[in-house]
Amino acid sequence: MSIKYSEILAADEVTTSGTDDIIVLAIVDGGAPTGYTTKAIKKSNLIVEPIKAFQTLTDAANIAWDYALGYNAEVTLTASRTLDAPTNVSDGDYGTLVIVQDGVGGHTLTLNALDSFKVVNGGAGAITLSTAAGAIDTISWVKRGADFLVTVGVDFN
């Protein structure tokens, strides 16, 4: 059978014994969701891919990033802010944050000192952004143990 269109309608756990839990999926087969089949799969056999689409983070005094909602994010700064460490991350996870200055520009982004950010090239946990109105910068990170290892890209144009 070839599947032209596939969508998960529902997923229910049947047992709760850990990584060998059985998941029952209702899967749409064909061109429209008019009929479906069910498949039972062990949790340990599932490949879970992170969400790639950019999530828009809320511009607030402390910017929060829930990694469970995606590993790419963007924020437009309207004032100087502090970035908190992403939540729901595991060793080896990685992410990219696109930082845009608003129409005024001149805003800073501080990496929260309570979190373990380490910045490339001896950055001592600090980053310097472009300050022009509408400027675009990025930070990318990888989680290694307790640390977030950060690389900065500035002045994209």
C-alpha positions as CSV (number, residue, x, y, z in Angstrom):
1,M,0.0,0.0,0.0
2,S,1.3,3.5,-0.8
3,I,0.2,6.4,1.3
4,K,-0.6,9.5,-0.6
5,Y,-1.7,11.5,2.4
6,S,-1.0,10.7,6.0
7,E,-2.1,12.5,9.1
8,I,-2.2,11.3,12.7
9,L,-5.8,11.7,14.0
10,A,-5.2,10.5,17.5
11,A,-2.7,8.7,19.7
12,D,-3.4,6.9,22.9
13,E,-1.0,5.1,25.3
14,V,-2.2,1.6,26.0
15,T,0.3,0.8,28.7
16,T,2.5,2.8,31.0
17,S,5.6,0.7,31.5
18,G,8.2,3.1,30.2
19,T,10.0,3.1,26.8
20,D,8.1,-0.1,25.8
21,D,4.7,1.7,26.1
22,I,2.5,0.9,23.2
23,I,1.0,3.8,21.3
24,V,-2.1,3.3,19.1
25,L,-2.2,5.7,16.2
26,A,-5.2,6.4,14.0
27,I,-3.6,7.2,10.6
28,V,-5.4,8.6,7.6
29,D,-4.6,6.7,4.4
30,G,-5.5,8.1,1.0
31,G,-6.4,11.5,-0.3
32,A,-8.9,12.6,2.3
33,P,-9.5,11.9,6.0
34,T,-12.6,9.8,5.4
35,G,-11.3,6.5,6.6
36,Y,-8.3,5.5,8.8
37,T,-6.4,2.6,10.0
38,T,-4.9,2.0,13.4
39,K,-1.3,1.0,14.1
40,A,0.2,-0.1,17.4
41,I,3.9,1.0,17.9
42,K,6.3,0.8,20.8
43,K,7.4,4.2,22.0
44,S,11.0,3.1,21.8
45,N,10.6,2.6,18.0
46,L,9.3,6.1,17.3
47,I,11.6,8.7,15.8
48,V,10.6,12.1,17.2
49,E,11.8,15.0,15.0
50,P,11.9,18.5,16.6
51,I,9.7,21.2,15.2
52,K,11.6,23.2,12.6
53,A,9.3,26.1,12.1
54,F,10.3,29.4,13.7
55,Q,8.3,30.2,16.8
56,T,7.9,33.9,17.7
57,L,9.1,34.5,21.3
58,T,7.4,37.1,23.4
59,D,9.3,40.3,23.8
60,A,9.4,40.8,27.5
61,A,11.9,41.8,30.2
62,N,13.0,38.2,30.4
63,I,12.5,36.3,27.1
64,A,11.4,32.7,27.6
65,W,12.0,29.9,25.0
66,D,10.2,26.6,25.3
67,Y,12.3,24.2,23.2
68,A,9.4,21.7,23.1
69,L,7.7,24.2,20.7
70,G,10.6,24.2,18.3
71,Y,14.4,24.7,18.0
72,N,14.2,27.8,15.8
73,A,12.9,31.0,17.3
74,E,12.8,34.7,16.6
75,V,12.2,37.8,18.6
76,T,11.9,41.5,17.8
77,L,13.4,43.6,20.5
78,T,11.5,46.8,21.5
79,A,13.8,47.5,24.5
80,S,16.9,45.9,26.1
81,R,16.1,42.4,27.3
82,T,17.4,39.3,29.0
83,L,17.3,35.9,27.4
84,D,16.6,33.0,29.8
85,A,18.0,29.6,29.0
86,P,15.6,27.5,26.8
87,T,13.5,25.1,28.8
88,N,12.7,21.4,28.0
89,V,16.2,20.8,26.6
90,S,18.4,17.7,26.8
91,D,22.1,17.2,26.4
92,G,22.9,17.5,22.6
93,D,19.9,19.7,21.7
94,Y,20.6,22.8,19.6
95,G,18.8,25.9,18.6
96,T,18.9,29.2,16.7
97,L,17.4,32.5,17.7
98,V,17.0,35.3,15.2
99,I,17.1,38.7,16.9
100,V,15.6,41.7,15.1
101,Q,15.9,45.3,16.3
102,D,12.7,47.2,16.1
103,G,12.4,50.5,14.1
104,V,14.2,52.4,16.8
105,G,17.2,49.9,17.4
106,G,19.9,50.3,20.0
107,H,18.6,47.4,22.2
108,T,20.8,44.9,23.9
109,L,20.2,41.2,24.7
110,T,21.8,39.9,27.9
111,L,22.2,36.2,28.5
112,N,20.8,35.4,31.9
113,A,23.7,35.2,34.4
114,L,21.8,32.5,36.4
115,D,22.1,30.1,33.4
116,S,25.3,28.6,32.1
117,F,25.8,30.4,28.8
118,K,29.4,30.2,27.4
119,V,30.0,32.4,24.3
120,V,32.5,31.5,21.5
121,N,35.9,33.3,21.3
122,G,36.1,34.2,25.0
123,G,32.7,35.9,25.1
124,A,32.5,35.3,28.9
125,G,28.7,34.7,28.6
126,A,28.0,38.1,26.9
127,I,27.0,38.9,23.3
128,T,27.0,42.2,21.4
129,L,24.3,42.8,18.9
130,S,24.0,45.1,15.9
131,T,22.2,48.3,17.0
132,A,20.8,49.8,13.8
133,A,17.0,49.9,13.4
134,G,15.8,46.7,11.8
135,A,19.2,45.0,12.3
136,I,19.2,41.2,12.2
137,D,21.5,39.0,14.3
138,T,21.5,35.4,15.4
139,I,22.7,33.2,18.2
140,S,23.0,29.5,17.9
141,W,23.6,27.1,20.8
142,V,24.2,23.5,21.6
143,K,23.5,22.0,25.1
144,R,26.4,20.2,26.5
145,G,25.9,19.0,30.1
146,A,24.9,22.0,32.2
147,D,26.2,24.5,29.6
148,F,24.8,26.3,26.6
149,L,27.6,26.8,24.1
150,V,26.7,29.9,22.1
151,T,27.9,31.2,18.7
152,V,26.9,34.7,17.6
153,G,26.2,36.0,14.1
154,V,25.8,39.7,13.6
155,D,24.7,42.2,11.0
156,F,22.9,40.1,8.5
157,N,22.0,42.2,5.5
